[in-house]
Amino acid sequence: MSARILIIDDEVQIRRFLGISLRAQDYIVSEAATGQAGLAALATGGADAVVLDLGLPDLDGRDVLRDLRTWSSVPVIVLSVRAQEGEKVALLDAGANDYLTKPFGVQELAARIRVLLRGGRDADDAEPLELGALRIDTVRRSVLRNGEPVALTRKEWALLALLLRHRGRVLTQSQLLRELWGPTHTADTHYLRILVAKLRAKLGDDAANPRYIATEPGVGLRLLDA
């Protein structure tokens, strides 16, 4: 069954362009020109993913995001001309799953939608995941690299499981620190740098050319679909 994509954007040309492109990839596309219309469309018709522009005529996209997050966990990709790191972090912390800065390529958007639609499963109930040279079994809490066991510490496994559970989503540094070390450590970014470096070394990953864990500079981490 085709996935349903809701586009919330006040620019007719953008909606038309995205609609044509996504329908060509067999998605069912609905459109809304305002924040209120988008929320109503989501509430009545549902969607498997939402593409949300920030610059709407009636509501700021951030307000739309905050509203829908009170009653929906649908994956949301935010579109904006605002490229500041602080803006991205704030949106991801508010519940956005991904972020694209205008102008962007429709193929990149489609790829990110595919990742989000594959994600969202409960990692604890998932089948072992084949990721490049890795085989990750969340039930047994085990990792194989090229068929050989990888010995992870409890904290290294916690980081990997967290990224896996939110596969397809950028997790901000503050989110990761809060989940792994608690709310009093959200400023201790050096903890995260050290942990990521150790995990990458064990997984055979390279920060400069990542296969598994990508760093979004100044924002956070993303588990790649290797």
Backbone as a ProteinNet text record, in pm:
[ID]
protein_1_A
[PRIMARY]
MSARILIIDDEVQIRRFLGISLRAQDYIVSEAATGQAGLAALATGGADAVVLDLGLPDLDGRDVLRDLRTWSSVPVIVLSVRAQEGEKVALLDAGANDYLTKPFGVQELAARIRVLLRGGRDADDAEPLELGALRIDTVRRSVLRNGEPVALTRKEWALLALLLRHRGRVLTQSQLLRELWGPTHTADTHYLRILVAKLRAKLGDDAANPRYIATEPGVGLRLLDA
[TERTIARY]
84	0	87.5	53.1	134.2	128.3	241.6	247.9	184.9	126.4	58.8	147.2	172.5	257.3	172.4	177	108	209.7	188.4	276	205.5	269	214.2	308.1	269	353.7	263.7	288.8	201.1	238.9	353	394.9	336.4	250.3	183.2	284.6	389.3	487.8	560	592	660.2	568.6	442.2	348	330.5	317.2	297.5	420.2	537.3	662.8	681.1	662	678.4	569.5	447.2	338.1	363.4	404.8	432.8	546.6	652.8	770.8	740	666.9	638.4	533	434.3	335.3	401.3	505	577	649.1	669	731.9	627	501.7	389.9	343.5	376.8	320.1	182.2	96	-32.3	-9	-29	8.6	-114.8	-121.2	-222.1	-150.3	-220.2	-156	-238.2	-167.9	-232.5	-148.5	-216.2	-146.2	-125.3	-186.4	-172.3	-148.8	-101.4	-79.9	-208	-312.1	-439.9	-498.1	-489.2	-539.7	-460.2	-329.5	-245.7	-279.9	-299.2	-336	-471.3	-565.4	-696.8	-688	-607.1	-591.8	-528.9	-432.6	-367.7	-464.3	-543.5	-637.4	-747.6	-793.6	-906	-863.6	-754.1	-713.3	-590.5	-514.1	-392.6	-283.9	-165	-52	55.4	140.4	254.1	378.6	379.6	488.8	438.8	495.9	458	581.5	565.4	667.8	616.3	685	634.4	726	671.4	746	730.8	836.5	830.4	757.7	771.3	716.8	573.8	480.2	338.7	268.2	158.1	94.3	17.9	-31.6	-114.7	-42	38.4	112.2	257.9	345.8	484.7	491.2	576.2	588.6	623.5	696.1	730.6	606	510.3	385.7	304	305.1	237.1	299.4	433	504.4	470.9	472.6	441	298.6	206.5	66.4	51.5	102.1	80.6	153.7	263.3	336.7	261	158.1	77.7	-18.8	-39.9	-134.9	-93.7	23	65.1	216.7	258.2	400.8	443	361	392.6	529.2	612.2	741.7	724.5	805.8	796.9	933.5	937.5	1056.1	1026.3	1109.8	1090	1169.7	1105.1	1170.7	1182.8	1299.1	1315.7	1434.7	1428.9	1544.9	1640.2	1598.9	1682.6	1779.6	1909	2009	2092.5	2057.9	2137.6	2129.3	2244.3	2249.2	2150.8	2142.1	2052.1	1907.6	1870.6	1734.3	1709.4	1806.5	1791.5	1777.8	1864.1	1860.7	1725.5	1675.1	1547.4	1433.6	1434.1	1328.7	1336.4	1456.7	1472.3	1433.9	1471.5	1431.6	1280.2	1216.5	1070.9	994.1	1067.2	999.2	1009.9	1080.1	1100.9	1191.2	1166.9	1249.9	1368.1	1352.3	1459.3	1440.1	1541.5	1544.2	1614.9	1553.5	1616.1	1612.7	1726.2	1734.9	1710.1	1621.8	1596	1715.1	1749.6	1692.3	1746.5	1669.7	1710.3	1672.3	1731.2	1699.7	1585.4	1492.4	1377.6	1420.7	1530.2	1578.4	1629.4	1692.6	1736.9	1616.3	1514	1392.3	1329.8	1319.1	1258.1	1337.5	1470.6	1553.9	1530.9	1518.2	1496.4	1356.4	1259.7	1125.3	1130.5	1202.6	1212.8	1273.6	1376.7	1441.1	1344.1	1270.6	1174.7	1063.8	1018.2	910.8	958.7	1087.4	1143.2	1166.9	1187.3	1214.1	1086.8	1100	983.5	939.3	1005.8	970.2	1032.1	969.6	1023.5	1145.8	1262.1	1386.3	1390.3	1323	1326.7	1253.2	1164.5	1090.6	1138.8	1243.5	1286.8	1366.8	1365.8	1454.7	1597.1	1697.5	1835.9	1854.8	1924.8	1942.7	2077.8	2075.2	2198.2	2232.5	2344.4	2384.7	2529.7	2549.3	2685.3	2747.2	2862.4	2932.1	2879.6	2779.7	2729.7	2600.4	2583.2	2456.2	2421.5	2314	2277.1	2150.2	2160.2	2047.1	2006	1893.8	1852.8	1790.5	1742.3	1685.6	1796.4	1900.9	2014.4	2118.2	2098	2193	2333.9	2341.9	2470.6	2497.4	2625.3	2667.1	2775.2	2758.4	2861.9	2917.3	3048.2	3114.3	3190.7	3147.7	3203.6	3198.9	3088.6	3069	3136.4	3215.4	3286.6	3217.8	3205.7	3139.8	3213.6	3136.5	3191.1	3152.7	3251.7	3226.7	3201.9	3076.7	3040.8	3017.2	3057.3	3024.4	2875.2	2825	2683.2	2647.8	2735.1	2705.8	2717.3	2813	2825.9	2702.4	2655	2533.3	2414	2405.3	2293.6	2289.6	2406.5	2412	2369.2	2420.2	2383.9	2234.7	2180.3	2037.6	1951.4	1996.3	1921.4	1917.6	2031.6	2035.7	1951.5	1954.3	1876.3	1727	1688.4	1546.3	1490.8	1577	1534.9	1597	1613.4	1673.7	1599.5	1678.4	1617.6	1596.4	1632.8	1613.9	1746.1	1770.8	1886.1	1853.3	1938	1924	2022.3	1974.3	2060.8	2151.9	2259.7	2353.2	2282.6	2196.8	2128.9	2035.6	1968.1	1882.2	1964	2075.8	2160.7	2218.3	2266.3	2323.6	2218.1	2098.7	1991.1	1951.6	1942.9	1903.3	2010.4	2136.9	2245.8	2302.4	2303.5	2364.9	2270.5	2153.4	2057.8	2051.8	1947.1	1922.3	2026.1	2109.4	2211	2338	2342.1	2464.9	2446	2342.9	2315.3	2421.3	2509	2615.9	2750	2754.4	2880.9	2905.8	2926.4	2939.3	3064.4	3165.2	3286.7	3258.8	3162.3	3123.1	3080.9	2997.8	2943	3052.3	3141.5	3250.3	3334.9	3367.8	3452	3377.8	3251.6	3172.8	3154.2	3125.1	3105.7	3234.7	3347.2	3476.1	3504.7	3474.9	3498.2	3405.4	3277.8	3182.6	3221.1	3257.6	3298.6	3417.9	3515.5	3634.9	3597.4	3506	3466.3	3382.6	3305.3	3221.1	3295.2	3419.1	3494.1	3444.8	3398	3343.8	3449.4	3434.7	3529.4	3452.5	3486.7	3414.7	3422.3	3535.7	3552	3472.9	3450.5	3374.6	3285.3	3181.6	3103.6	3021.4	3017.1	2930.7	2806.5	2818.7	2710.5	2658.3	2749	2708.1	2758.5	2665.1	2701.7	2684.3	2778.3	2769.4	2710.7	2604.3	2551.5	2618.3	2716.3	2799	2715.3	2745.4	2677.6	2538.1	2490.3	2352	2346.8	2393.6	2385.4	2429.4	2368.3	2407.5	2289.1	2322.2	2220.5	2275.5	2192.4	2230.4	2201.7	2303.6	2289.9	2232.6	2172.5	2123.8	2235.7	2329.8	2447.8	2414.5
-120.1	0	125.1	221.7	342.8	428.1	485.2	573.5	708	770.2	898.3	1011.2	1109.2	1223.2	1349.3	1424.8	1552.6	1665.1	1753.2	1868.6	1992.2	2060.9	2185.2	2297.8	2373	2479	2579	2709	2810.3	2844.7	2797	2827.1	2724.5	2772.1	2682.4	2606.4	2676.3	2612	2498.3	2520.4	2416.2	2295.7	2322.1	2210.9	2132.8	2205.1	2138	2054.9	2114.3	2045.8	1919.9	1933.4	1818.4	1714	1761.2	1668.7	1583.3	1647	1573.1	1473.7	1519.8	1435.3	1316.1	1338.4	1229.5	1132.9	1186.7	1097.1	1007	1058.1	977.8	860.5	870.2	761	680.1	692.1	610.7	648.4	769.6	815.6	876.4	869.6	939.9	1073.9	1181.9	1314.8	1399.8	1462.9	1564.8	1694.3	1807	1936.9	2029.5	2119.9	2224	2350.4	2465.3	2592.5	2670	2627.6	2696.7	2595.1	2644.9	2557	2496.1	2577.1	2526.6	2421.9	2447.9	2351.1	2221.4	2233.6	2114.9	2031	2096.6	2024.4	1955.5	2025.3	1966.7	1846.7	1860.8	1750.1	1628.4	1652.3	1542.5	1476.2	1557.5	1504.1	1421.9	1464.2	1396.3	1284.9	1306.9	1209.1	1129.5	1176.8	1107.3	1121.7	1070.3	1070.6	979.3	929.5	849	934.5	1053.8	1149.3	1287.6	1389.1	1527.9	1606.1	1682.4	1777.5	1915.4	1982.5	2105.2	2223.1	2326.1	2450.6	2537.8	2609.9	2695.2	2826.6	2879.9	3012.8	3008.6	2979.6	2971.3	3102.8	3133.5	3265.1	3283.1	3174.4	3189.4	3150.2	3045	2996.6	2975.5	2999.5	2961.8	2809.9	2755.4	2611	2546.6	2618.7	2564.7	2545.8	2638.2	2623.9	2505.4	2485.4	2369.5	2240.9	2238.5	2121.1	2094.8	2198.9	2181.8	2130.4	2183.8	2141.6	1994.2	1954.8	1816.3	1717.3	1759.3	1667.3	1639	1715.7	1687.2	1570.6	1533.6	1426	1331.4	1355.3	1269.7	1248	1126.9	1095.3	1077.4	1125.9	1112.2	1173.8	1109.1	1167.1	1300.3	1399.4	1533.1	1575.9	1615.8	1678	1825.8	1909.9	2054.2	2111.9	2202.8	2276.7	2423.3	2482.7	2623.2	2683.4	2816.4	2888.2	2923	2901.3	2933.2	2817.9	2849.2	2742.8	2745.4	2832.2	2842	2713.2	2675.8	2553.5	2558.9	2675.5	2688.6	2663.4	2707.7	2684.7	2535.8	2466.7	2323.3	2248.2	2281.5	2213.6	2234.7	2358.7	2389.3	2309.2	2297.2	2223.7	2074	2020.2	1877.8	1847.9	1937	1919.6	1929.9	2008.9	2026.9	1909.4	1818.5	1700	1675.3	1761.9	1733.4	1611.6	1531.6	1413.8	1444.3	1543.3	1577.1	1721.1	1773.7	1915.4	1931.3	2002.2	2033.9	2184	2239.1	2382.2	2408.8	2504.1	2543.8	2622.8	2604.8	2507.8	2367.7	2266.3	2128.3	2047.5	1930.3	1841.2	1748.9	1728.1	1642.8	1499.1	1455	1319.1	1303.5	1408.8	1403.7	1397.3	1477.6	1473.4	1334.5	1277.9	1145.9	1040.6	1051.8	955.9	966.5	1088.9	1107	1058.7	1076.4	1023.4	872	807.9	661.5	612.5	681.9	643.5	658.1	768.5	789.7	685.9	649.4	550.2	411.3	384.1	256.1	256.4	374.3	385.7	382.8	420.3	428.5	296.4	186.1	58.5	49.8	-26.5	-49.4	-138.7	-82.3	-156.9	-282.8	-283.6	-399.2	-518.4	-494.4	-602.8	-632.6	-565.3	-574.6	-702.1	-746.3	-853.2	-798.6	-888	-840.3	-754.7	-646	-549.8	-569.5	-583	-588.2	-446.3	-394.8	-258.2	-262	-264	-277.4	-407.2	-397	-514.7	-556.2	-485.3	-510.1	-591.6	-672	-738	-705.4	-628.6	-579.3	-650.1	-720.6	-793.8	-723.4	-650.2	-572.3	-658.6	-777.5	-867.3	-926.8	-973.3	-1031.8	-927.3	-805.2	-696.8	-735.1	-779.5	-822.7	-756.6	-741.4	-683.5	-772.7	-807.1	-878.2	-784.7	-786.7	-709.3	-807.5	-820.1	-920.8	-1059.5	-1085.3	-1216.3	-1235.6	-1138.9	-1150	-1065.2	-1118.9	-1043	-914.2	-809.4	-680.7	-660.4	-643.1	-625.5	-477.7	-444.6	-307.4	-292.8	-178.1	-148	-116.6	-109.9	-79.5	56.5	155.3	289.6	292.6	220.4	214.6	149.2	42	-21.3	72.8	144.9	237.4	343.4	395	494.6	433.7	315.7	250.4	219.8	168.5	134.3	258.9	369.5	494.4	544.6	540.6	582.3	489.4	360.9	264.4	285.1	312.6	331.9	454.1	552.3	674.3	680.9	565.7	556.9	646.4	725.5	818.8	956.1	975	1103.4	1153.7	1282.2	1343.7	1361.9	1306.7	1328.7	1436.2	1539	1649.2	1607	1682.9	1653.2	1655.6	1754.4	1764.4	1645.9	1599.3	1481.4	1358.6	1339.1	1223.1	1227.8	1343.2	1356.8	1334.4	1386.8	1369.8	1223	1153	1012.3	922.8	954.2	865.1	895.7	1025.3	1062.2	1134.7	1172.6	1239.7	1388.9	1455.2	1596.6	1693.9	1649.7	1741.4	1743.9	1665.9	1656.1	1703.4	1783.4	1822.7	1916.3	1970.3	2057.9	1985.1	1860.1	1785.7	1716.8	1797.3	1742.4	1656.6	1678.2	1597.8	1451.5	1426.2	1288.2	1218.5	1288.4	1230.9	1211.7	1310.2	1299.2	1174.7	1152.5	1037.5	907	901.3	779.3	746.9	847.1	826.2	777	835.2	794	647.5	605.3	465.5	371.1	410.5	326.1	315.4	426.5	423.3	330.4	337.5	253.7	105.6	68	-73.3	-118	-24.9	-59.2	-50.3	0.3	18	136.7	238.3	357.2	467.1	558.6	668.5	799.4	885.1	1011.6	1097.1	1090.5	1172.7	1118.4	987.6	924.5	816.6	858.2	762.8	665	540.9	438.4	416.8	445.8	413.3	534.3	610.2	721.6	852.5	936.6	1065.5	1176	1268.8	1385.6	1501.9	1562.4	1686.5	1798.2	1869.7	1964.3	2063.8	2070.7	2163.8	2122.5	2008.4	1967.5	1835.4	1725.5	1596.7	1483.1	1365.8	1244.1	1181.3	1106.9	1035	896.9	793.1	659.4	648.7	616.2	609	475	472.6	350.5	299.3	229.3	186	66.2
0	0	0	-83.9	-96.3	28.9	64.8	181.4	148.2	250.9	233.6	286	201.5	236.9	237.4	345.3	355.1	342	243.3	222.8	276.8	373.5	428.4	388.2	287.7	232.1	162	182.2	123.3	-20.2	-69.1	-205.4	-302.6	-391	-485.8	-569.8	-615.4	-702.5	-631	-501.8	-424.9	-407.9	-371.3	-353	-482.5	-594.1	-722.8	-759.2	-742.4	-775.7	-691	-560	-471.5	-497.8	-521.6	-546.9	-669.2	-777.1	-900.9	-878.9	-812.4	-792.2	-702.8	-594.6	-500.5	-555.5	-629.2	-691.2	-794.2	-861	-959.5	-893.6	-761	-686.3	-609.2	-653.6	-602.8	-461.9	-416.9	-290.7	-315.5	-215.7	-217.3	-149.6	-223	-173.5	-149.9	-33.8	-5.8	28.4	12.4	27.1	115.5	183.2	262	250.7	239.5	218.5	347.7	457.1	585.1	696.2	810	923.4	974.7	986.9	1037.2	943.7	813.6	716.7	722.7	743.8	753.7	875.5	990	1111.4	1095.3	1031.1	1007.9	914	809.2	714	781.2	868.9	938.5	1035.9	1104.5	1203.5	1138.2	1020.6	956.5	861.6	788.7	687.4	720.5	821	858.3	752.6	783.3	690.3	747.3	659.6	703.5	723.5	664.3	683.2	644.1	705.7	679	635.2	527.1	484	521.4	614.1	675.1	648	584.5	563.9	688.4	723.9	842.8	816.6	696.4	667.3	619.3	708.8	672.5	703	632.3	648	778.5	838.6	959	1086.8	1080	1196.5	1158.6	1253.1	1230.3	1229.5	1141.7	1134	1267.1	1351.1	1483	1568.6	1554.9	1630.2	1579.4	1448.1	1390.5	1445.1	1448.9	1497.9	1644.8	1726.7	1869.3	1888	1807.6	1818.1	1783.2	1667.2	1623.7	1712.9	1774.7	1862.5	1992.8	2022.4	2141.2	2116.8	1988.1	1959.9	1848.4	1786.4	1676.4	1679.2	1644	1633.8	1487.4	1394.2	1252.3	1222.1	1139.8	1103.9	1030.2	1065.7	1007.4	955.9	828.8	770.1	753.8	812.7	806.9	689.9	615.2	507.8	549.2	524.9	561.1	489.7	472.1	420.5	533.5	657.4	774.3	797.4	792.8	799.4	927.6	1022.6	1143.9	1225.2	1285.5	1364.3	1480.5	1545.9	1659.3	1621.1	1501.5	1452	1430.8	1372.4	1348.8	1480.6	1576.4	1705.8	1773.2	1770.1	1834.6	1771.8	1639.4	1570.3	1598.1	1599.3	1628	1772.6	1863.6	2003.5	2019.3	1931.3	1939.4	1879.5	1812	1761.1	1611.9	1538	1395.9	1382.3	1281.1	1256.7	1166.7	1080.6	987.6	942.3	872.9	837.9	704.3	610.5	482.1	460.6	419.9	393.6	245.6	218.1	79.2	24.7	-103.9	-198.6	-171.9	-210.2	-188.6	-311.9	-325.6	-436.6	-399.2	-490.3	-459.3	-434.8	-496.8	-473.1	-330.1	-278.3	-138.7	-45.7	-75.3	6.5	1.7	-118.2	-132.7	-55.8	-59.4	13.1	163.4	212.1	356.4	397.1	309.1	337	345.8	254.4	257.1	387.9	434.2	559.6	676.6	679.5	788.2	786.4	668	658.7	698.5	679.6	724.7	873.8	930.3	1072.8	1152.4	1279.6	1365	1424	1388.1	1448.7	1586.3	1671.7	1805.4	1793.2	1821.9	1803.2	1888.1	2001.9	2089	2029.5	1932.6	1870	1728.7	1685.9	1547.3	1522.7	1397.4	1355.8	1353.7	1361.5	1351.5	1226.5	1242.3	1134.5	1067.8	935.9	858.4	814.9	861	831.1	785.3	652.8	601.4	649.1	712.9	765.4	902.1	953.8	1088.6	1086.3	1188.5	1216.4	1361.1	1379.3	1511.1	1556.8	1667.9	1724.1	1853.4	1848.8	1965.1	2073.5	2036.3	2136.5	2223.1	2157.3	2230.6	2271.2	2225.2	2253.6	2209	2084.8	2031.5	1897.3	1866.2	1739.3	1679.9	1552.6	1478.8	1372.4	1357.8	1251.6	1164	1038.7	948.4	1011.8	1083.4	1144.6	1278.4	1321.9	1449.1	1555.7	1678.8	1785.4	1818.5	1845	1887.2	2033.8	2118.7	2262.3	2291.6	2320.7	2352.6	2502.6	2555.8	2694.1	2703.6	2826	2844.2	2783.5	2800.9	2749.7	2597.5	2540.4	2394.2	2332.7	2395.6	2344.6	2358.2	2468.1	2489.3	2379.2	2341	2233.6	2101.1	2068.5	1942.5	1938.2	2048.1	2052.9	2040	2098.2	2089.3	1945.5	1878.1	1737.5	1650.6	1682.5	1605.8	1626.5	1750.1	1780.8	1708.4	1685.4	1616	1476.3	1416.8	1283.5	1185.5	1110.3	1017.5	1076.4	1201.2	1267.5	1323.5	1309.9	1374.2	1521.5	1607.9	1751.6	1794.2	1860.2	1899.6	2014.3	2031.4	2139.3	2274.4	2295.6	2424.9	2447.5	2342	2354.6	2393.3	2324.9	2351.9	2492.6	2532.8	2667	2774.8	2751.2	2849.3	2861.5	2747.2	2749.7	2811.4	2783.2	2823.7	2961.6	2999.5	3126.8	3222	3173.5	3260.4	3236.9	3289.4	3259.8	3314.7	3405.5	3460.9	3376.9	3268.7	3188.8	3044.8	3017.5	2879.2	2820.7	2905	2855.3	2844.5	2887.6	2890.2	2756.5	2653.1	2517.9	2501.5	2585.8	2574.3	2609.2	2697.4	2725.9	2596.8	2519.3	2396.8	2292	2278.1	2179.4	2205.9	2332.6	2367.9	2340.4	2379.3	2359.8	2212.1	2131.1	1987.3	1923.4	1963.4	1907.4	1939.1	2062.1	2100.5	2023.3	2010.2	1937.5	1791.3	1730.8	1589.3	1568.8	1658.7	1645	1647	1733.9	1744.1	1624.2	1567.1	1451.9	1319.4	1323.2	1199.3	1119.4	1188.7	1124.1	1121.3	1027.3	1010.2	1015.8	1110	1125.7	1000.3	927.3	807.7	689	688.1	579.3	639.4	712.7	793.4	710.4	758.9	700.1	786.3	915.5	1007.8	1085.8	1144.7	1230.5	1171.2	1127.6	1068.9	1172.3	1172.6	1258.8	1180.1	1232.1	1177.2	1257	1198.6	1275.4	1355.5	1483.6	1570.9	1609.2	1557.2	1581.6	1658	1596.3	1662.9	1573.8	1592.3	1522.9	1451.6	1345.1	1267.8	1233	1249.9	1205.2	1056.3	979.4	834.7	791.1	673.9	612.4	522.1	580	502.4	415.3
[MASK]
++++++++++++++++++++++++++++++++++++++++++++++++++++++++++++++++++++++++++++++++++++++++++++++++++++++++++++++++++++++++++++++++++++++++++++++++++++++++++++++++++++++++++++++++++++++++++++++++++++++++++++++++++++++++++++++++++

